[in-house]
Amino acid sequence: MHQSKYIAMSFWRVLLAILFPPLAVIGKGCGSILIVFLLTLCGWVPGVIAALIILNNPN
């Protein structure tokens, strides 16, 4: 049961990273939000890629 909750949360987090990348990394710290926000301003794709990489990092 715990694993299904984790999978559902990660699904929503990835979906949020695709739709609005800075909001997806809000729990990872201010630096991550700023980096993803700046990359999103440069282009949507770099922001999404950065958000997915940050979300995939276990630390």
Phi and psi restraints in degrees (value plus and minus 20) as a CYANA .aco file:
   2 HIS   PHI     -85.3   -45.3
   2 HIS   PSI     -56.8   -16.8
   3 GLN   PHI     -87.2   -47.2
   3 GLN   PSI     -58.7   -18.7
   4 SER   PHI     -86.2   -46.2
   4 SER   PSI     -55.1   -15.1
   5 LYS   PHI     -85.3   -45.3
   5 LYS   PSI     -60.4   -20.4
   6 TYR   PHI     -85.2   -45.2
   6 TYR   PSI     -61.6   -21.6
   7 ILE   PHI     -85.2   -45.2
   7 ILE   PSI     -62.1   -22.1
   8 ALA   PHI     -84.8   -44.8
   8 ALA   PSI     -60.8   -20.8
   9 MET   PHI     -85.3   -45.3
   9 MET   PSI     -61.6   -21.6
  10 SER   PHI     -88.6   -48.6
  10 SER   PSI     -54.1   -14.1
  11 PHE   PHI     -81.0   -41.0
  11 PHE   PSI     -67.5   -27.5
  12 TRP   PHI     -85.8   -45.8
  12 TRP   PSI     -55.2   -15.2
  13 ARG   PHI     -87.0   -47.0
  13 ARG   PSI     -60.9   -20.9
  14 VAL   PHI     -87.5   -47.5
  14 VAL   PSI     -61.0   -21.0
  15 LEU   PHI     -82.1   -42.1
  15 LEU   PSI     -61.2   -21.2
  16 LEU   PHI     -85.6   -45.6
  16 LEU   PSI     -55.9   -15.9
  17 ALA   PHI     -84.6   -44.6
  17 ALA   PSI     -52.1   -12.1
  18 ILE   PHI     -97.1   -57.1
  18 ILE   PSI     -59.2   -19.2
  19 LEU   PHI    -100.0   -60.0
  19 LEU   PSI     -66.3   -26.3
  20 PHE   PHI    -165.6  -125.6
  20 PHE   PSI      68.8   108.8
  21 PRO   PHI     -74.9   -34.9
  21 PRO   PSI     -63.7   -23.7
  22 PRO   PHI     -82.2   -42.2
  22 PRO   PSI     -52.7   -12.7
  23 LEU   PHI     -90.4   -50.4
  23 LEU   PSI     -47.8    -7.8
  24 ALA   PHI     -90.5   -50.5
  24 ALA   PSI     -49.0    -9.0
  25 VAL   PHI    -122.0   -82.0
  25 VAL   PSI       0.1    40.1
  26 ILE   PHI     -82.3   -42.3
  26 ILE   PSI     -47.0    -7.0
  27 GLY   PHI    -106.9   -66.9
  27 GLY   PSI     -21.2    18.8
  28 LYS   PHI    -117.0   -77.0
  28 LYS   PSI     -22.1    17.9
  29 GLY   PHI      96.3   136.3
  29 GLY   PSI     142.8   182.8
  30 CYS   PHI     -86.5   -46.5
  30 CYS   PSI     -58.6   -18.6
  31 GLY   PHI     -82.8   -42.8
  31 GLY   PSI     -61.0   -21.0
  32 SER   PHI     -85.6   -45.6
  32 SER   PSI     -61.4   -21.4
  33 ILE   PHI     -82.6   -42.6
  33 ILE   PSI     -63.7   -23.7
  34 LEU   PHI     -84.8   -44.8
  34 LEU   PSI     -64.6   -24.6
  35 ILE   PHI     -82.1   -42.1
  35 ILE   PSI     -67.4   -27.4
  36 VAL   PHI     -85.8   -45.8
  36 VAL   PSI     -57.7   -17.7
  37 PHE   PHI     -83.6   -43.6
  37 PHE   PSI     -64.8   -24.8
  38 LEU   PHI     -85.4   -45.4
  38 LEU   PSI     -60.8   -20.8
  39 LEU   PHI     -87.1   -47.1
  39 LEU   PSI     -53.6   -13.6
  40 THR   PHI     -88.2   -48.2
  40 THR   PSI     -54.8   -14.8
  41 LEU   PHI     -86.1   -46.1
  41 LEU   PSI     -54.1   -14.1
  42 CYS   PHI     -91.5   -51.5
  42 CYS   PSI     -49.9    -9.9
  43 GLY   PHI     153.1   193.1
  43 GLY   PSI     128.9   168.9
  44 TRP   PHI     -86.3   -46.3
  44 TRP   PSI     -60.8   -20.8
  45 VAL   PHI     -83.8   -43.8
  45 VAL   PSI     -66.6   -26.6
  46 PRO   PHI     -80.3   -40.3
  46 PRO   PSI     -55.2   -15.2
  47 GLY   PHI     -85.6   -45.6
  47 GLY   PSI     -61.4   -21.4
  48 VAL   PHI     -86.1   -46.1
  48 VAL   PSI     -63.8   -23.8
  49 ILE   PHI     -82.1   -42.1
  49 ILE   PSI     -65.3   -25.3
  50 ALA   PHI     -83.7   -43.7
  50 ALA   PSI     -61.3   -21.3
  51 ALA   PHI     -83.7   -43.7
  51 ALA   PSI     -62.2   -22.2
  52 LEU   PHI     -86.5   -46.5
  52 LEU   PSI     -57.4   -17.4
  53 ILE   PHI     -86.3   -46.3
  53 ILE   PSI     -64.4   -24.4
  54 ILE   PHI     -83.6   -43.6
  54 ILE   PSI     -61.7   -21.7
  55 LEU   PHI     -87.6   -47.6
  55 LEU   PSI     -49.8    -9.8
  56 ASN   PHI     -98.0   -58.0
  56 ASN   PSI     -38.1     1.9
  57 ASN   PHI     -94.0   -54.0
  57 ASN   PSI     103.1   143.1
  58 PRO   PHI     -90.0   -50.0
  58 PRO   PSI     -39.2     0.8
